[in-house]
Amino acid sequence: MRLKNLLGIRDLSNEDILQILDTAVLMKPIMETKNKRTNYLLGKILVTLFYEPSTRTRVSFELAAKYLGATTTNISTSSSSVVKGETLIDTARTLRAMGVDIVVMRHPMTAAHRLLGEHLDAVVINAGDGINEHPTQALLDMFTIREKKGAIKGLKVVIAGDILHSRVARSNIWGLTRLGAKVVLAGPSTLIPRGIEKMGVEVFNDIRKAAADADVVMGLRIQKERQKGGLFPSLREYSMLFGIDRDVLEVAKEDVLIMHPGPTNRGVEMPSEIIDSDNSAIEEQVTNGVAVRMAILYMLTREGVS
Amino acid sequence: MDRILIKNGRVIDPASSTDAVTDLMIEGGLIVRMGSGLSASDSTEINAEGMLVFPGLVDMHVHLREPGEEHKETIESGTKSAAAGGFTTIACMPNTNPVIDSPAMVEYISLKAEKEGRVRVKPIAAITKGQRGEELSPIGELVRYGAAAFSDDGNPVTSSNLMRRAMEYASMWDALIISHCEDIDLSRDGVMNEGDMSTLLGMQGIPAAAEDIMVAREIALSKYTGCRVHIAHISTKNSVEMVRHAKKQGVRVTAEATPHHFCLTDSAVDGYSSMTKVNPPLRSEGDVEEVKRGLADGTIDAIATDHAPHHRDDKLVEYSRAAFGISGLETAVPLAVTHLLRPGILTPLQLAERMSRAPAKLLKLDAGYIRENGPADITIIDPECETIVDVNKFVSKGKNSPFNGMRLWGRVLYTIVGGRIF
């Protein structure tokens, strides 16, 4: 791959994305072997640096690194010097001085990774920056869709919910439109950012209209505190008007794939019957997340540094 | 003081609508002679052939940071920067620490500027004590001590009632209220203009409406109270249109625009350089076009830099955490020449009006004109000189500029303040 860091899907070409997905296909069987261990990243040190709480993404990266033979360590906000007011650049310098090879960071501010990358020789991987991007999540989503549907080109993918605050939605929009999917967004006007149509998507408020003949319906996590910000009146009204329910599945294709980046609020974004249905790929997304992250780690450490 | 003879310059005097090649003789801090073919022995002669000779430029919106944040700028470094940028008079905003809200502070700034400053400095005092938006500053006494205008600048007065009272009170002295128009409840944690670009870049936006709402309020209050109100750094299409309409109705509202708001759109934020972070934010193309139209038709009276120097530590952080502001004194002239004069949006006379006479009149200064026995505040500009902006060559301590590396036309050759060349 021609890039040193993975900052966002926006920076990736069509070929970059397909190359990552193809590599992930090769990585997935490693997880199913008895001795889940290879030596591709032997001697490499990976640090997860999380300025926001996360369990699944951090663990997913740690496991991916361990399956490839890397050594991992974790810095979380509560224990790090962030609380003491250290700047991001000073943190970068400290990590550089310690000889770290890969930094996986989640940060509440957009483009923080770019700043980190400018002051660090190590590979920087974005595990979420503000409301901007969450590239590895989108890659695992695209991997899952491709695995289930054979190809992405020509599919109709509906992304429903809080688009305004969703880095998952934004990364998926960049990636899916680039690979030729038709991306349709659904949600209340208060949660749809201005001018998002310019990113090549269609927008509906009524999810039942949005989901007509959909191949994939992806729900996004609703942060309960958004209600207090005046973005919608109540969780009850949200799930009633904008949730993914039986009616939505009625209008979508019969084999519609249901996805969610997790963790889900059961009964808010969608009811348990849908989360646990045969159409749901939510658990497999988690498995695929490890495979895709293995592929990214492999590619950025092998071929990335030039 | 030396005699200075400026030969064969294109002298631009907006006060008398003069645009003619002629000579100026300066002596004792005054312009003593104006006319063709002047000569004098024992004088410093400036060959100004092909140059624009403007009345000294006046910047009515500068942050000098002293006292309180001397690591960002001082009265000495800021006025040196002003001189380098062609400004002979600057008005400084009161958001220092302590705030300029008392006669003692106004006098302190004035005395310090007289001692250490390279150009004339006019302090702007706060509308409310401590810029807290709670109680009025002693406006009457501050006028007596020489406050040039009143503004809470970056901490806009949120209470419409208090602003109404401030205007009613200030109008007794025909004082100027300068308003940084921002509904801070609406701008919230936004860091750039809200629109297609903020969506594309995944950043929290500041909607144009946050400015428009306050511009509408200030116009309504000015109309009601009769107070002179000046809209600082106007940046949106709607706001320009409202000011244009209000002026037609005879409301005593005026406005200024900064170079960055008529030169850059929010697409400059792509790449996430914190140098583009400024408040009000860089706006859309439609807004920029309207600001230029407003400058051309006189809706916008003045060009002001909103010179906001910052230390590198304040900008070398995440975009959301970075300080708002651009170091603007030393790029204003080249930006105006490149983006307004050369494309023919403004004539030299109009540019001199916006950068010198209009702000001088708004602040009631004895400046902004060129005539015999008038003050020898002169700025000489070579409009054909091409330069590449290099922030490391800035005299200002603030190297924070989104224009670094840009190729621009127009260079300040001489800044003459009270008959002295800087």
Interface residues (C-beta under 8 A of the other chain):
Chain A: T87 L88 I89 H107 M109 T110 A111 A112 R114 L115 D129 G130 I131 N132 E133 R167 R170 P193 R194 G195 I196 K198 M199
Chain B: E194 G195 D196 S198 T199 L200 L201 G202 M203 Q204 G205 Y272 D313 L316 V317 E318 Y319 S320 R321
